[in-house]
Amino acid sequence: MEEKRYDPYTGYEITEEEKKEQEQKGQDFSNQKSSGNSNGIALAAMILGIISIVMMITCCCTPFAIIVGIAAIVCFAVSPKNMDGKKEKRATAGFVCGIIGIVGSVILILVFVFQVLLSEDFQRTFDKEFQSNYEQYMENEDDSF
């Protein structure tokens, strides 16, 4: 009994007529998985994931790395599966790099915010402003009879 073959992009069964047409064109179904079939979405996911990591490392672009990392994850999600039911390695690499870019960016932003909030200059300025505004508030809102 001959095994059924399915199109990796649509999921529909390949009929005998389509199989003969493909064989006439010189395409081999057994090697269709990765050779000759270039998946642009998987490549885009990988490139966006790598860009996300590079943007995370450069401090000025760290917030944009989150957006690019999300785009890499979306490209991974919409990329088609191979004949064996798995995503391409390029798409998986983009997914991993996108997650690293997002998590790393969030960690770097939190470290920056906490460092600013815990610095002595910020604390002194905050205390000075608080005291001056508090004294002004007490003078304006004096409840004495």
Order of alpha helices (4+ residues) and beta strands (2+ residues): alpha-alpha-alpha-alpha-alpha
